[in-house]
Amino acid sequence: MHSRTEPIVDQVAHTLGELMRFWGFRDVLGRIWGLLYLSPEPVTPEQICSRLKISRGNVSVALAEMQRWGAVKRVRTPGQRTSAFVAETDLWKTISRVYRERERYEAERAQAAFAQALEAVAALPAGEAGSKAFIAPRLRRLQTLSGLATQFLDRLTEPSGIRRAAALGLVFKIQSAMTRPEE
């Protein structure tokens, strides 16, 4: 890395760390990925530690996590005994995989919670008819919206461009589900 580009890379790595934290990830993941993404050569864990001033253990855990998601790859450098790492440069591929591995689970969990809440409302005694009439339609909206959002993200993150195009049609359904008057 050239000394004139180091401050630029450091700023980008810091910014990516902040974005990762905003999305509920550890900031170190964004910082390491940013450093790797903007490095023209593979980077060793020791270089990452030195450059970002983070512990070897933290680097090791973060690299293992990012390898599971396909965000970084371990490479062997000829003549070197230690492994080095490079960032996956296909950003869409990385985002899609993280969605499938992490975000989809949360969406499915939310859908199950909405369904369970809807069943609980349906089981309320007749004396709660007013509450049922108010809450049930709102729960159905939440359930519909989360289902459509999951379908949208599934189609958007599939490798097929045709499925991605179909995702755009879901945007209108999502908008409609969010803006239509309550039932």
Salt bridges, closest charged atoms under 4 A:
ASP10 OD1 - ARG51 NH2 2.90
GLU18 OE2 - HIS14 NE2 2.81
ASP27 OD2 - ARG21 NH2 3.78
GLU46 OE2 - ARG56 NH2 3.77
GLU65 OE1 - ARG26 NH2 2.79
GLU88 OE1 - LYS73 NZ 3.40
GLU88 OE1 - LYS93 NZ 3.84
GLU101 OE2 - ARG97 NE 3.71
GLU103 OE2 - ARG102 NH1 3.19
GLU106 OE1 - ARG109 NH2 2.85
GLU108 OE2 - ARG104 NH1 2.03
ASP154 OD2 - ARG104 NH2 2.67
GLU158 OE1 - ARG163 NE 2.75
GLU182 OE1 - ARG138 NE 2.88
GLU182 OE2 - ARG141 NH1 3.90
GLU183 OE1 - ARG140 NE 3.85
GLU183 OE2 - ARG180 NH2 3.80
